[in-house]
Amino acid sequence: MKKIQISPSILAGDFSKLGYEIKRLEDGGADMIHVDVMDGHFVPNLTIGPPVIKSLRKYTKLPFDVHLMISPVHKYIKSFSEAGSDIITIHPEATKNIKDSIDLIKSFGKKVGLSLNPDTSIEVIDKYLKEINLVLVMTVYPGFGGQKFISKILNKIKNLKIIKDKKNLDFDIEVDGGINFENNKLVIEAGANILVSGTTIFKDNNGDIKKNIELLRS
């Protein structure tokens, strides 16, 4: 089994001092930094763009795990790659040609992720699983932080792990949405090896980031 990794979402951090927040996450034992990019179109919220990612790049050597919730996504891949993203995850619904977008991300030397919304079936991305590095399973409807975990998505994580093992594939299974100390073990047992969490990491236990990361990983 792959080591459980924690990818804290800076969406829950203090946006007036994101560089400082990233350093806190690194010091607290984070494995990567999750960056939620929303366009107010594909999802009902606006966050940050390539200039912000570029400005934050100097604060850490941890991988930037960039989740693009934007449509059409293909034309922005170059900008986010050049800004300092290490992993670029897109939604299959947000591009006209999934294969072309996968190839474009790879052409910049970046790892590729495909994300599944709660209503998106594994079948939509099944034929691309051998070409990508990561599947991001959303356990909330994307757009806002702090939402409640949708427990029925556990079956999707389990089925994805079964497909992965059956076909002997090597992609990571990342889970994002309402991850806390009550459900972290459930998603790990289902097959996830990367957990995204924002509110729990920044707010629980009086904001003790190191403790919260260790608890989520255990």
Protein Blocks (a to p, Z undefined) as FASTA:
>chain_A
ZZddddddfklmcfklmmlmmmmmmmnopabdcddddehlmpgcdfbdfklmmmmmmmpc
bdcdddddbddfklmmmmmmmnopabdcddfklpfblklmmmmmmmnopacdddddfklc
fklmmmmmmmpmbdcddfbdehiehiacdfklmmmmmmmmmmmmmnopabdcddeehiaf
klmmmmmmnopabdcdfklmmmggnhpaklmmmmmmZZ
